[in-house]
Amino acid sequence: MNLSEYRVNDFIHELASDSPAPGGGSASALAGSIGSALCSMVASLTAGKEKYREHEALMQELIEQTAVLTDGFLDSIDKDTEAFNGVSAVFAMPKGTDEEKAARRAAMQDALKAATRVPYSMMELSLAALELVEKAVGRSNTNAASDLGVAALNLKAAVQGAWLNVRINLAGIKDEAFVMKYRSRGEGILVKALPLADRIYADILNSL
């Protein structure tokens, strides 16, 4: 069974165990899925309401787009653990000869790159979800305003958690062009995502 199909208490107990995976990457993906789903919930609680009729098209758009993002985060829960397992598998490769050592080094580099791409994609999902949450602020059901604030907090945790996983994997990669590419792009996402999450939270807090 995939981790994303676990019951909540089973997932949490697995996370708390001495198994190294799932770990922080999968937890970040879970946080992102919660944030995206909360945005969808708020849009659903707004859609069809006469009071918010002028924003009906926006709410339908948010429901549709957050569904895609939520599924992306859920997929990332499993992909992150698979990527970690890929790195772990390299340690079991033989290293008795020079050829085996070279193959092992190459496999490790490939595994680390794969383990970098997964959390980076989570960062992209987080920024996209935060931009949708921002669209809902001030245009959605005021009774669910606090839920948008919680969405922003979860998505902020997701993007920062994913960034930590990007960085720890980049540290072991020898391909300087790859490292520069993902470090630069990741930092670019953070520059947009973190102030946006803080602004959404502040706007929601001030509205209560």
N, C-alpha and C positions, 0 to 999 in steps of 0.2 A: 504493500500500500504506500502511495506517495505521502510525504509529510503533510502536504496541503489537504489531504483527505482525513487526517487525524481529527478526532474530537479534541476540543480545546484543552481539556484537562490532560489528555494523553500527550498532546504536543508539549505542554508545559512541563510535564514530568520527564519527558524525553530530553527536553532542553536542560533540565536540572540535573540530569544524570552525569556520570563520568565519561559518557561518550563525547568525543570532541565535535561531533556533528549530529544534529544541527547546532549551529553556534550563532555568533553575532550577525553573520550575513543573512541567515534565514530569519532571525528575529527582526532584522531591519526590513526585510521584505514583508513580514507579517504586519509590522507597524505601518508600512506603506499601504498595504491592502486595507487596513482599518481606516486610514485617513481617506482613501479614495472612496470606500464604501460609505463613510459618513457623509461625504459630499453628495453621493447619490441619494442617500436617505433624505437629506434636506431638500434636494431638488424634487424628490417624489412627494414629499410633504407639502410642497409648494404648487406643483403641477395640478391643474384642474380647479384651483381656487379662484373664485371671482376676484378677490382682492388683489391677486397677482396676475391677472389676465394679461397685462402688457408684457410680462416676462415669461409667458407660457412657452414660446419657441425656445428661449434660452434654457428653461428648465428641461425641456425634452432633449436638447442638445447635451446638457450636462449628464442626464441619465444615460444617454447612449455612450458618451465618451468615457465616463467614469467606469462603466461596465467593462470596457476594453482594458483600461488601466488596472482595474482591480484584478482581472484575470492575469494580466502581465505580472503583477506582484505575486500572485499565488503561484504562478509557474516558477518565479524566481526563488521561492522558498525551496523547491526541489532542485532547481538548477544550481543554486549555491552549494548545497550539500553534495551534489554530484561533482561539482568542480573541486571541492575540498577532497573528496574521495579520490579524484584523479591525481591530485598532488600526492596524497598518501600512498597510492599504488606504486608510484615511482620508487619509493624507498624499498620496495620488495624486489626491484629489478636486480639482476646479478651485476657484480662489479669486480669480477675476478681478473678480467683482462683489460687491456687498454681500449679495445673495441667496445667492450661492455660498459666501461666507464664513460666513454664518449656517447654511447647510445643513451645511457642513463642521464647524462647532463642535458642532452638535447630533449629528452622526454620531459625532464623537469622544467625546462624553459617553456615548452609547449603547454604544460599543465598550468604553470604560473600565469601565462598569458590568458588561458581560458578562465582561470580563477579571477583574473582582473576584469575581464569583459563582463562577467555576470553582475558584479556590484556596480560597475559603471552604468550598465543598462538600467539598474535600479535608480541610480541618480537621475537619469533622464526621465524615467517614469515619475519620480517624485516631483521634479520641476513641472512637468506637464500637469500633474494632479493639483499642485499648488496654484497654478494659473487658472484652473477650473474653479477651485475654491474661491479665489479672488473674485471671479465673475459672479458668484452667488452672494457675496457679501453685499448687504443693502438692497438686494433684489429678491430675496427668498423669505420664507416663513419666519417671522421674527421670533416665534415660539421655539424655533430650533436653532437660533443664532449661536448658542453656546456649543452646539455640535460642530459648527464650522470651525470654531476655535480649537476644539479637540482634534478635528481633522488636520488643521495646520500644524499642531504640535506633533502629531504622529508622523506627518510627512516630513517635518523638520528632523525628527529622530531618524527617519528612514534614510534621508539623504546624507546626514552626517555619519550614520552607522555604515552605510555603503561606502562612503569615502574612506573610512578607516580600513575597510577591507581592500579597497583599491590600493591604498598606500602600502599596506603590509605585503601585498603581493608584488607590487612594483619594486620593492626593496631587494627582491631576489632575482630580478630580470636583468640580463646583461645587454639586451638590445636597447641602446640609448635612444634611438628614434622612437621606439614603442613607448618607453618610459616617458619621454618628453611629451608625446602625443596625448597620453592618457592623463598625465599630471596636469597639463595645460587645459585640456577639455574639462577635467573634473573640477579644477579651480574655477573655471568659467561658469560651471553650473552652480557652484557654491555661492559665487558672487551674486547670482540672481536669486537663488532659492532661499538663502538664509534671511536676507532682508525682507523678502516677500512673506515668508512665514511669520516673521516678527511683526510685520505691518498688519497682516490679517489678524493675528492674535490681539494686538493693541486696539485695532478698530472694533473687534468684537467685544473686548473687555470694556471699552469706553461706551459701547452702545447698551450695556446691561444696566 
